């Protein structure tokens, strides 16, 4: 068995204890500390002897002693392993003190969507409706792997895997400019683009650049939790405004602007997160006018622009911006796979220059191979072809999910079929206990996100976001049937 790392054992040749006992004692201590877990393969006797510069028979004696004591088990030609009978020890990696954490200025947050026990989240039969993520099983693996291979070969041969522009590789920025100008109505140049590792990094960079301690940022009452926490982490006071079937209530926002100075407004106007509503044209225009009138920035998170079914996607706020008020956050993660981490910011040149300075402090630059591969996929038309293929699949899943919800959940929920996005927003009968529903659903093998995950209010709307994109039709059927049983476990009072 090939082991990638060497087991470090310190022996004292002049000590009074025999070397084989020193080896045995060291291994016992490593097991007790939790560094050698049950089932861990130990190095062969010949290999360990060579590493320590001792006779192989000495190591064999140590192993025999540990096997006899029950610490190790010898499994013939497979090798020697930490015994499976050793219980899992509850040792912490840094048990000494919490003094470092006490001195840390970083705030602590509950992980978004992470209230469910890890044992449930990792269960094999758990169906995760999540928050509207794509199905990574649909990505064209062969095409993507070919693009990655080509990017790695070309960049290595050209000696281009060193340090580069913190705004991103030139090829990717050129491809992004072409895409957003042609398909989304923007008027961006290379100086207006910065690549980031996913939209969340883009949101945090925007917050970092715009917000100072005590500044006010406005978000819809129901919104994307990691964005809210990014602003708070940068010192902002986050205020909430209402929303309805046409999106953010701009009249309420105007009332806030009259009372106090605000620094930025965060919105998801294309498919409002989490309710899926599309912001109406008149409210988009008024929001832009308010930004100019009251001198605030708009952070537009267009997280899933491509997934629109009823007609062509509505053009972003950034395409209407004539005053340089919008920082546009986009991503290829939802198109391809979240794990690929490819996003971008479109903003005025001075903002992009500041982003580059921040990136220099964080990680110097992005992953050149990933960026070059993404550029090739954009320029070759593979991204556009993949979007067309998956749109058909996701449209079918939307229809299946809505039909199943109507059939299985009946009068317990109400919803409007969204024009786009990969989730349904289900409004529950107010007599249901939403927290209990989440727990009961988890016990039946279904993970759902309640409105409490997205709300900044004390009394959130009784609703759940049901992401259907990552589940095939059979999984949708099973999951919604389980959700129906969870609803039946509590009768509205």
C-alpha positions as CSV (number, residue, x, y, z in Angstrom):
1,X,0.0,0.0,0.0
2,X,1.4,3.4,-1.0
3,X,1.4,5.9,1.8
4,X,1.8,9.5,0.9
5,X,3.3,10.6,4.2
6,X,5.9,9.3,6.6
7,X,5.1,8.5,10.2
8,X,7.3,10.7,12.3
9,X,8.8,8.9,15.4
10,X,11.5,10.4,17.6
11,X,13.8,7.8,19.2
12,X,16.5,8.5,21.8
13,X,19.4,6.0,21.2
14,X,21.0,7.0,24.6
15,X,17.8,6.6,26.6
16,X,17.4,3.9,29.2
17,X,14.3,2.5,27.4
18,X,14.7,-0.1,24.6
19,X,14.1,1.4,21.1
20,X,11.3,-1.0,20.2
21,X,9.5,0.1,23.4
22,X,10.1,3.8,22.5
23,X,8.5,3.1,19.1
24,X,5.5,1.3,20.7
25,X,5.1,4.1,23.3
26,X,5.2,6.7,20.6
27,X,2.5,4.9,18.5
28,X,0.3,4.5,21.6
29,X,0.6,8.2,22.3
30,X,-0.4,9.1,18.7
31,X,-3.4,6.9,19.0
32,X,-4.5,8.4,22.3
33,X,-4.1,11.9,20.9
34,X,-6.4,11.0,18.0
35,X,-3.8,11.5,15.3
36,X,-3.8,7.8,14.4
37,X,-7.4,6.9,14.0
38,X,-9.0,3.4,14.0
39,X,-8.2,1.7,10.7
40,X,-5.2,3.9,9.9
41,X,-2.5,2.0,7.9
42,X,1.0,2.0,9.5
43,X,4.1,1.9,7.4
44,X,5.6,-1.5,6.7
45,X,8.4,-2.7,9.1
46,X,11.0,-2.4,6.4
47,X,10.0,1.1,5.4
48,X,9.8,2.4,9.1
49,X,13.2,0.7,9.8
50,X,14.8,2.5,6.9
51,X,13.3,5.8,7.9
52,X,14.6,5.4,11.5
53,X,17.9,3.9,10.6
54,X,17.4,0.9,12.7
55,X,17.2,-2.9,12.3
56,X,13.9,-4.2,10.9
57,X,13.6,-6.7,13.7
58,X,13.3,-3.8,16.2
59,X,10.3,-2.5,14.4
60,X,8.8,-6.0,14.2
61,X,9.2,-6.3,17.9
62,X,7.4,-3.0,18.5
63,X,4.5,-4.0,16.2
64,X,4.2,-7.5,17.8
65,X,4.0,-5.8,21.2
66,X,1.3,-3.4,20.1
67,X,-0.7,-6.2,18.4
68,X,-0.5,-8.3,21.6
69,X,-1.8,-5.3,23.6
70,X,-4.7,-4.7,21.2
71,X,-3.5,-1.4,19.8
72,X,-2.8,-2.7,16.3
73,X,-4.0,-5.5,14.1
74,X,-1.9,-7.4,11.6
75,X,-3.8,-8.3,8.4
76,X,-1.3,-10.4,6.5
77,X,-0.1,-9.0,3.2
78,X,-2.5,-6.0,3.6
79,X,-0.3,-4.6,6.3
80,X,-0.6,-3.4,9.9
81,X,-3.4,-1.1,11.0
82,X,-4.6,0.7,14.1
83,X,-7.1,-1.7,15.6
84,X,-10.8,-1.2,14.7
85,X,-11.7,-1.8,18.3
86,X,-10.1,1.4,19.4
87,X,-12.9,3.9,20.2
88,X,-13.1,7.3,18.5
89,X,-11.4,9.7,20.9
90,X,-12.9,13.2,21.4
91,X,-9.6,15.0,21.3
92,X,-9.5,18.6,19.9
93,X,-6.8,19.8,17.5
94,X,-5.9,22.8,19.7
95,X,-7.0,21.9,23.3
96,X,-4.7,24.2,25.2
97,X,-6.9,27.3,25.4
98,X,-9.3,29.6,23.6
99,X,-7.1,32.6,24.1
100,X,-6.6,33.1,20.3
101,X,-10.3,33.0,19.7
102,X,-10.9,35.4,22.5
103,X,-8.6,37.9,20.9
104,X,-10.0,37.5,17.5
105,X,-12.1,40.3,16.1
106,X,-13.9,38.1,13.6
107,X,-17.6,37.7,14.4
108,X,-19.1,34.3,14.7
109,X,-22.1,33.2,12.6
110,X,-24.3,30.2,12.3
111,X,-23.6,28.6,9.0
112,X,-26.3,29.2,6.4
113,X,-28.4,26.2,6.1
114,X,-26.4,24.4,8.7
115,X,-28.8,24.0,11.6
116,X,-29.4,20.3,10.8
117,X,-27.1,17.8,12.5
118,X,-24.2,16.7,10.4
119,X,-25.2,13.0,10.7
120,X,-28.5,13.8,9.0
121,X,-26.9,15.9,6.2
122,X,-24.5,13.1,5.4
123,X,-27.1,10.3,5.4
124,X,-27.0,8.5,2.1
125,X,-30.8,8.6,1.5
126,X,-31.1,12.3,2.4
127,X,-32.7,14.3,-0.4
128,X,-31.5,17.9,-0.2
129,X,-33.9,20.5,-1.8
130,X,-31.4,23.1,-0.8
131,X,-31.6,26.7,-2.0
132,X,-31.7,26.2,-5.8
133,X,-28.4,24.8,-6.8
134,X,-27.8,23.2,-10.2
135,X,-27.4,19.4,-10.8
136,X,-23.7,18.9,-11.2
137,X,-24.4,15.5,-12.8
138,X,-25.5,17.4,-15.9
139,X,-22.2,19.2,-16.6
140,X,-20.3,18.0,-19.7
141,X,-17.4,16.4,-17.9
142,X,-15.4,15.4,-21.0
143,X,-15.6,18.9,-22.5
144,X,-14.7,20.5,-19.2
145,X,-11.8,18.1,-18.6
146,X,-10.5,18.8,-22.2
147,X,-10.6,22.5,-21.5
148,X,-8.7,22.1,-18.2
149,X,-6.1,19.8,-19.8
150,X,-5.6,22.3,-22.7
151,X,-5.4,25.2,-20.3
152,X,-2.8,23.4,-18.1
153,X,-0.6,22.4,-21.1
154,X,-0.7,25.7,-22.8
155,X,-0.1,27.8,-19.7
156,X,2.7,25.5,-18.5
157,X,4.5,25.5,-21.9
158,X,4.2,29.2,-22.2
159,X,5.5,29.7,-18.6
160,X,2.2,31.4,-17.6
161,X,1.6,29.7,-14.3
162,X,3.4,32.3,-12.3
163,X,2.0,35.5,-10.8
164,X,-0.4,37.4,-13.0
165,X,-3.0,40.2,-12.9
166,X,-5.0,40.1,-9.6
167,X,-8.1,41.1,-11.7
168,X,-7.9,37.8,-13.5
169,X,-6.4,36.4,-16.6
170,X,-6.8,38.5,-19.7
171,X,-8.5,35.7,-21.6
172,X,-11.2,35.2,-19.0
173,X,-11.9,39.0,-18.6
174,X,-12.1,39.3,-22.4
175,X,-14.6,36.4,-22.5
176,X,-16.7,37.9,-19.7
177,X,-16.8,41.3,-21.4
178,X,-18.0,39.8,-24.6
179,X,-20.7,37.8,-22.8
180,X,-22.2,40.6,-20.6
181,X,-22.1,43.1,-23.4
182,X,-23.7,40.9,-26.0
183,X,-26.2,39.0,-23.9
184,X,-26.9,41.3,-20.9
185,X,-26.8,44.7,-22.4
186,X,-23.9,46.0,-20.4
187,X,-21.3,48.4,-21.7
188,X,-18.2,47.1,-20.0
189,X,-14.5,47.2,-21.0
190,X,-11.6,45.2,-19.7
191,X,-10.9,47.9,-17.1
192,X,-14.4,47.2,-15.6
193,X,-14.0,43.5,-14.9
194,X,-12.5,41.6,-12.0
195,X,-12.7,37.8,-11.7
196,X,-13.4,36.3,-8.3
197,X,-13.8,32.9,-6.7
198,X,-17.6,32.8,-6.8
199,X,-20.3,35.4,-6.2
200,X,-19.9,35.3,-2.5
201,X,-16.3,36.6,-2.8
202,X,-17.6,39.3,-5.1
203,X,-20.2,40.3,-2.5
204,X,-17.6,40.4,0.2
205,X,-15.2,42.5,-1.8
206,X,-18.0,45.0,-2.6
207,X,-18.9,45.2,1.1
208,X,-15.2,45.6,2.0
209,X,-14.8,48.5,-0.4
210,X,-18.0,50.3,0.3
211,X,-18.7,49.9,4.0
212,X,-17.1,51.4,7.0
213,X,-18.0,50.9,10.7
214,X,-21.6,52.2,11.3
215,X,-22.5,52.6,7.6
216,X,-26.1,51.6,6.7
217,X,-26.8,48.9,4.1
218,X,-30.3,48.1,3.0
219,X,-31.6,44.6,2.0
220,X,-34.9,43.1,1.5
221,X,-36.4,41.5,4.6
222,X,-36.1,38.1,3.0
223,X,-32.7,37.9,1.3
224,X,-29.4,35.9,1.0
225,X,-28.0,35.3,4.5
226,X,-24.3,35.2,3.6
227,X,-24.6,38.6,1.9
228,X,-26.2,40.0,5.0
229,X,-23.4,38.6,7.1
230,X,-20.7,39.9,4.7
231,X,-22.0,43.5,5.2
232,X,-22.1,43.0,9.0
233,X,-18.6,41.6,9.0
234,X,-17.4,44.8,7.4
235,X,-19.1,46.9,10.1
236,X,-22.4,47.8,8.5
237,X,-25.8,48.2,10.1
238,X,-28.2,46.2,7.9
239,X,-31.7,47.6,7.6
240,X,-34.5,45.6,6.0
241,X,-37.2,46.8,3.6
242,X,-40.4,45.0,2.6
243,X,-41.0,43.2,-0.7
244,X,-44.0,42.0,-2.6
245,X,-44.9,40.5,-6.0
246,X,-43.0,43.2,-7.8
247,X,-39.9,43.0,-5.7
248,X,-38.3,45.5,-3.4
249,X,-40.7,48.2,-2.1
250,X,-38.9,51.3,-3.4
251,X,-41.3,53.7,-1.7
252,X,-40.3,52.2,1.7
253,X,-36.6,52.5,0.7
254,X,-37.1,56.2,-0.2
255,X,-38.6,56.8,3.2
256,X,-35.4,55.4,4.8
257,X,-33.3,57.5,2.5
258,X,-35.1,60.7,3.7
259,X,-34.4,59.8,7.3
260,X,-30.8,58.8,7.2
261,X,-27.8,58.3,4.9
262,X,-27.4,54.8,3.4
263,X,-24.3,53.5,1.8
264,X,-25.5,50.7,-0.4
265,X,-28.5,48.5,-1.3
266,X,-28.1,44.8,-2.1
267,X,-30.7,43.3,-4.5
268,X,-31.3,40.1,-6.5
269,X,-33.7,41.7,-9.0
270,X,-33.7,39.0,-11.7
271,X,-34.9,36.1,-9.5
272,X,-35.3,37.5,-6.0
273,X,-33.6,35.4,-3.5
274,X,-35.4,33.5,-1.9
275,X,-38.9,34.3,-3.2
276,X,-38.1,34.0,-7.0
277,X,-39.9,37.3,-7.8
278,X,-38.8,39.4,-10.8
279,X,-38.4,43.1,-10.0
280,X,-40.8,45.2,-12.1
281,X,-39.4,47.6,-14.7
282,X,-40.7,50.7,-12.9
283,X,-39.2,49.7,-9.6
284,X,-35.8,49.1,-11.3
285,X,-35.8,52.6,-12.8
286,X,-36.9,54.2,-9.5
287,X,-34.2,52.3,-7.6
288,X,-31.5,53.6,-10.0
289,X,-32.9,57.1,-9.7
290,X,-32.9,56.9,-5.9
291,X,-29.3,55.7,-6.0
292,X,-28.3,58.8,-7.9
293,X,-30.5,61.2,-5.8
294,X,-29.3,59.9,-2.4
295,X,-25.8,58.9,-3.4
296,X,-25.7,55.2,-2.6
297,X,-24.4,52.2,-4.4
298,X,-26.4,49.2,-5.7
299,X,-24.9,45.7,-5.4
300,X,-26.8,43.6,-8.0
301,X,-26.4,39.9,-7.4
302,X,-27.4,38.2,-10.7
303,X,-26.7,34.7,-9.4
304,X,-28.6,32.6,-11.9
305,X,-29.2,34.9,-14.9
306,X,-29.2,32.0,-17.4
307,X,-32.1,30.1,-15.9
308,X,-35.2,31.8,-17.2
309,X,-38.0,29.9,-18.9
310,X,-40.9,32.0,-20.0
311,X,-39.1,34.5,-22.2
312,X,-35.7,36.1,-22.6
313,X,-34.1,37.0,-19.3
314,X,-34.8,40.5,-18.0
315,X,-31.8,42.8,-18.6
316,X,-29.8,43.5,-15.4
317,X,-30.0,46.8,-13.5
318,X,-26.4,47.4,-14.6
319,X,-27.5,47.6,-18.2
320,X,-29.7,50.6,-17.3
321,X,-27.1,52.3,-15.1
322,X,-26.0,55.7,-16.6
323,X,-24.4,57.0,-13.4
324,X,-22.0,54.3,-12.4
325,X,-24.0,53.3,-9.4
326,X,-24.2,49.5,-9.9
327,X,-21.7,46.9,-8.9
328,X,-22.7,43.8,-10.8
329,X,-21.9,40.4,-9.4
330,X,-22.1,37.4,-11.7
331,X,-21.1,33.8,-11.6
332,X,-20.5,30.8,-13.8
333,X,-20.8,28.5,-10.7
334,X,-24.5,28.0,-11.2
335,X,-24.0,27.4,-14.9
336,X,-21.3,24.8,-14.6
337,X,-20.8,23.7,-11.0
338,X,-20.4,25.6,-7.7
339,X,-17.2,23.7,-7.0
340,X,-15.4,25.3,-9.9
341,X,-15.6,28.8,-8.2
342,X,-15.7,31.2,-11.1
343,X,-17.4,34.6,-10.6
344,X,-16.8,38.2,-11.6
345,X,-17.5,41.8,-10.7
346,X,-18.5,44.5,-13.3
347,X,-18.0,48.0,-11.9
348,X,-16.5,51.4,-12.6
349,X,-12.7,51.3,-13.2
350,X,-11.8,52.8,-9.8
351,X,-13.8,50.1,-8.0
352,X,-12.1,47.4,-10.0
353,X,-8.7,48.8,-9.1
354,X,-9.6,48.7,-5.5
355,X,-10.8,45.1,-5.9
356,X,-7.4,44.2,-7.3
357,X,-5.7,45.8,-4.3
358,X,-7.9,43.8,-1.9
359,X,-7.2,40.5,-3.8
360,X,-3.5,41.2,-3.5
361,X,-4.0,41.1,0.3
362,X,-6.2,38.0,0.3
363,X,-4.7,35.4,-2.2
364,X,-2.7,37.5,-4.7
365,X,-4.7,36.1,-7.7
366,X,-7.1,33.4,-8.8
367,X,-6.5,30.0,-10.3
368,X,-5.0,30.6,-13.7
369,X,-5.8,27.1,-15.0
370,X,-9.5,27.4,-14.0
371,X,-9.8,30.8,-15.5
372,X,-8.2,29.8,-18.8
373,X,-10.4,26.7,-19.0
374,X,-13.5,28.9,-18.3
375,X,-12.4,31.3,-21.0
376,X,-12.1,28.5,-23.5
377,X,-15.5,27.2,-22.6
378,X,-17.1,30.7,-23.0
379,X,-15.3,31.5,-26.3
380,X,-16.0,28.1,-27.9
381,X,-19.7,28.4,-27.2
382,X,-19.7,25.3,-24.9
383,X,-21.2,27.3,-22.0
384,X,-24.0,28.6,-24.2
385,X,-24.7,25.1,-25.6
386,X,-24.7,23.7,-22.0
387,X,-27.2,26.3,-20.9
388,X,-29.5,25.5,-23.8
389,X,-29.4,21.8,-22.9
390,X,-29.9,22.2,-19.2
391,X,-32.7,24.8,-19.7
392,X,-34.9,22.1,-21.2
393,X,-34.1,19.7,-18.3
394,X,-34.7,22.3,-15.6
395,X,-37.9,23.5,-17.3
396,X,-39.2,19.9,-17.2
397,X,-38.2,19.6,-13.5
398,X,-39.9,22.8,-12.7
399,X,-43.1,21.4,-14.2
400,X,-42.8,18.1,-12.4
401,X,-42.0,19.8,-9.1
402,X,-45.0,22.1,-9.3
403,X,-47.3,19.3,-10.3
404,X,-46.1,17.1,-7.4
405,X,-46.4,20.0,-4.9
406,X,-50.0,20.6,-6.1
407,X,-50.9,16.9,-5.9
408,X,-49.1,15.9,-2.7
409,X,-49.2,19.0,-0.6
410,X,-52.6,20.2,-1.6
411,X,-54.1,23.1,0.4
412,X,-51.2,23.1,2.9
413,X,-49.1,25.4,0.6
414,X,-49.6,28.1,-2.0
415,X,-47.1,29.2,-4.6
416,X,-46.7,31.1,-7.9
417,X,-44.9,29.3,-10.7
418,X,-41.7,31.3,-11.1
419,X,-40.5,32.5,-14.5
420,X,-37.0,31.4,-13.8
421,X,-34.5,30.2,-11.2
422,X,-34.2,26.7,-9.8
423,X,-36.5,26.8,-6.8
424,X,-40.1,27.2,-5.7
425,X,-41.2,29.5,-2.9
426,X,-43.9,27.6,-1.0
427,X,-46.1,29.7,1.4
428,X,-47.5,27.5,4.2
429,X,-50.7,27.6,6.0
430,X,-49.8,29.8,9.0
431,X,-51.1,27.1,11.4
432,X,-48.2,24.9,10.6
433,X,-45.1,25.0,12.9
434,X,-42.3,25.7,10.4
435,X,-39.5,24.7,12.7
436,X,-41.1,21.4,13.5
437,X,-41.7,20.8,9.8
438,X,-38.0,21.2,9.1
439,X,-37.2,18.7,11.8
440,X,-39.9,16.2,10.8
441,X,-38.8,16.4,7.1
442,X,-35.2,15.7,8.1
443,X,-36.2,12.7,10.1
444,X,-37.9,11.4,6.9
445,X,-34.8,12.0,4.8
446,X,-35.6,15.5,3.3
447,X,-33.7,18.7,3.8
448,X,-35.6,21.9,3.3
449,X,-34.8,25.6,4.1
450,X,-37.4,27.6,6.0
451,X,-38.0,31.3,5.6
452,X,-36.3,31.8,9.0
453,X,-33.0,31.1,7.2
454,X,-33.5,34.1,5.0
455,X,-35.3,36.5,7.3
456,X,-33.9,39.3,9.5
457,X,-37.3,39.8,11.2
458,X,-38.5,38.4,14.5
459,X,-41.5,36.8,12.9
460,X,-40.6,35.4,9.4
461,X,-43.2,34.5,6.8
462,X,-44.1,30.8,7.1
463,X,-42.6,29.5,3.9
464,X,-39.9,27.2,2.5
465,X,-37.6,27.5,-0.5
466,X,-37.8,24.2,-2.4
467,X,-34.9,23.9,-4.8
468,X,-35.7,21.4,-7.5
469,X,-32.7,21.9,-9.9
470,X,-30.4,19.4,-8.3
471,X,-32.9,16.5,-8.2
472,X,-34.0,14.3,-11.1
473,X,-37.7,13.5,-11.5
474,X,-37.6,10.3,-9.5
475,X,-35.9,12.1,-6.6
476,X,-38.4,14.9,-6.8
477,X,-41.3,12.5,-6.5
478,X,-39.8,10.7,-3.5
479,X,-38.7,14.0,-1.8
480,X,-42.1,15.7,-2.1
481,X,-43.9,12.5,-0.9
482,X,-41.7,12.6,2.1
483,X,-42.4,16.2,2.7
484,X,-46.1,15.4,2.4
485,X,-45.7,12.9,5.2
486,X,-43.9,15.5,7.3
487,X,-46.8,17.8,6.9
488,X,-49.2,15.1,8.0
489,X,-47.2,14.6,11.2
490,X,-48.7,17.8,12.5
491,X,-52.2,18.9,12.2
492,X,-52.9,22.6,12.1
493,X,-54.5,23.7,15.4
